[in-house]
Amino acid sequence: MKIRKSFGTIVFYHCLTWQEASCFGSTTLQPSFRNPSFQSAPAIDTVSTSLRRKPFPQSHKDGRRSKTATSLDLSVKDAVAVTEASMGINSYFLTRIIFLRGLAFVHFVAFTVALRQNRGLIGDNGVTPTRDILNTVEERARDRRKRRDNWWKNQKAQGTTLVPQHRSIHANDDFISILKNTKVGKMIGDRLNSSENFQDLREVVWDRSDRLGRLYPTVLWLLSKDERDKNMNIYLDKIAWTGITLSSLMFALGAANVPLMLGLWICQRSIMSVGNIWYGFGWEPQLAETTFHALFLVPFLSLNQIPVHTPVPTVVLWSMRWLLFRIMIGAGLIKLRSRDPKWRLSGPEKLSTMDYFYETQPVPNPLSKYFHRMPKFWHTFEIITNHFVELIAPLLLILPVGRRLRIAGGTIQLLFQSVLITSGNLSFLNWLTMLPAIFCFDDAVVSKLFSKGFTTAASIASYTNFYSPIVCARQIINILFISLIAKLSIPVVKNLLSKKQIMNGSFDPLRLVNTYGAFGTVQTERIELIIEASHNSDGPWKEYIFKVKPGPLSRPPRFISPYHYRLDWLMWIAAAGGDVSRNPWIFRMLKKLLEQEPDVIKLLQSDPFADSQKPRYIRLSRYRYRFGGKGDTLG
C-alpha cells in the first residue's frame, strides 16, 4: 500500500488530489481536480476518443497479465517507472517546446538574411540572377526528355522494350532491375513511357535536377517563364516574408504542426534550390534536414504546446541524435583526413591549428583577438579538446550508455558550440547545431525553465495515452520515417568511413540526409581582397567597404552571430583559394559595381561614388592582414 499511495501522490503532484478507496487486492485511484495550481497549466488537447491511463500489469496466479484491468497492483519496478514518468524522466514534452522555439529562431534569422540580401545576390539585377538558374535547369530537363524519347523510339523500332538505366544518384538499381527482368515491369515501363502525361510530370518533378541528380524543389516553378523574367524580386521577397511569418508564429506559440513545419521546409528549400553559390554553405542543407526531421516531431494539426495525443516519437529522438552525431563525427574525421598537418597529432606542425584559426577565420569578432593571443599550451589543449568533442564524445549520443551519460554528451556539445559562438562569427551554424543536442535532455532536466503549470501538464501528458486511428497512423508513419532515414544513411556512413571523405555533400535527390564537415584546412595567414574603383586609370582610387569583412584598419571587428553576410563570407573563400579566376562570380560583381547597380551596392557598407559619376576603372588587390598589438584593431 505504501507503494501505491506513493504512486498516487507523486504522479499528479501540484495538480490532483487523489481519493483512495482500499480493498484487500487493489487500490482504486480517482482524480479530484481541486488544486488551483492546475488551472495555470497550458491547455491539453482533447479529441473525440477516450482518454485512458496507460495500462500497468496486474499479477495473476497463472502468471499472465490482464489487458483490461481497471485496478492497479504495482510491482516495485512499475512504481519506479511511474515515479520517473511523473518527474519527467524519459519524457520530452517540454524539451520539444525548447527545440521548436530554437528552430523558429534560426529560421527567422535565415529568412531575414534572405529578405535583406537576396535582391543583390540572386534577384533580377543580382550577381547571379535566379531566372538564369531556373532557365538553365528547365532547358536541361527538356534536353533529358528529348534524349529519353529518342532512345525509347529506337528501342521500340528494334523490337525491345527495356527500361533505360539512369546513373544519377537517385536511381534505384533494385527497382530498375525488377522492371527490366519481369513481364509486369516491362508492361509498366511500356505504359508509363508511352504516357504523355507521365512524361510531362517526370520532366517537371524529376528531370529538373543538376548533373548529380539533385532536384530543385522550389515554388518558383509555379511561375511561367515570362513571369520569372519580369520581376523575380517580388516572389523572392514573398517567400522570405512567408518564412519570417511562419517562424515568428512558431516562436510565439512554442508549438507547431505539420502544415506549419512543411511550409517552413518548402520556403527554405525554395530559396536554397536557386541560391547558387550563396547558399552552398553546409548549414543550409543542415537547416533543411533538421526541419525535415521536425516534421515528424509535431502533431498533424494541433498547435498546443503539450499535445497529449502526440508525445515525442522515439524514432525522432534517435534521428535527431543521429543527425548531431553525423555533424560532429564528420567534422572530426575531415580534420584528420585532410592534407592539413596542423590538425594531426604527430609531425613538425602537429597541433598548431589554433595558433592561426582565430586570426584567419571567415569573420572574426571583437573577442577573436584575445582567443588568438592565448599561450601555445592553451591552443594545443584546444585542439585536443576539439578532437575529443568531435570524435569521441559523439558516441555518447547514439550508444546505449544510459540517461546520465547521454545528458553529459549533450552538455559537452552545447558547451562546445557556445565557445565557438563566443570566439567568432560563424553565421547561425553553431546555433543550428545546438538544436539536436537538446534532445539529450528530458523534461526532468529542463523543467526548471518552466512554470509549475507547464511541468504539471507535461506530467499528465506523459502518463496518459490516446487510442485512436490517428495514433495508429502516426506509428506507421514513424516506421516509414526511420526506415527512410536508415536507407538514406547508408551512403553517408560509407562516406564517413571512406579515406576520400566528402566534407559537405548529399547522396539523395532531395538532400534529406547529408554528410557534413567544417574547417578541414586552416590557413596560416589572412589574405583579403580589396576592391577599389576610380574615374581615371591613375587614380585616385576609392575603396568599397564591406559590412563586416576586414577592410579599413581603423574599423574593429563586430559581433553579428547568428546573422550572416553571404557576400563577405564568399570574399573570404575567394581570397583563401588564391586564384580569383576560380570564382567567376567576382567578375560579375565587379561589373555590377561599375554599373552602380543599387541592389548590389546595398550589400556593401557604403558607396564611395554615391555623390559622383559612375567609376570607369576598378581593381582588385590582395593584402595580408593580422591582429595588431595592444590598442590596435585588426590590421
PyMOL commands that set and color helices and strands:
alter all, ss='L'
color gray80, all
select helices_A, chain A and resi 2-10+36-40+76-86+93-122+130-157+173-181+183-194+196-205+219-222+225-230+232-253+258-274+276-279+283-294+314-337+341-343+354-360+368-372+376-392+395-398+403-423+429-440+443-449+452-463+469-497+566-577+580-582+585-594+598-601
alter helices_A, ss='H'
color red, helices_A
select strands_A, chain A and resi 17-22+27-32+51-53+464-466+505-506+514-515+526-534+542-543+617-625
alter strands_A, ss='S'
color yellow, strands_A
deselect
rebuild
show_as cartoon
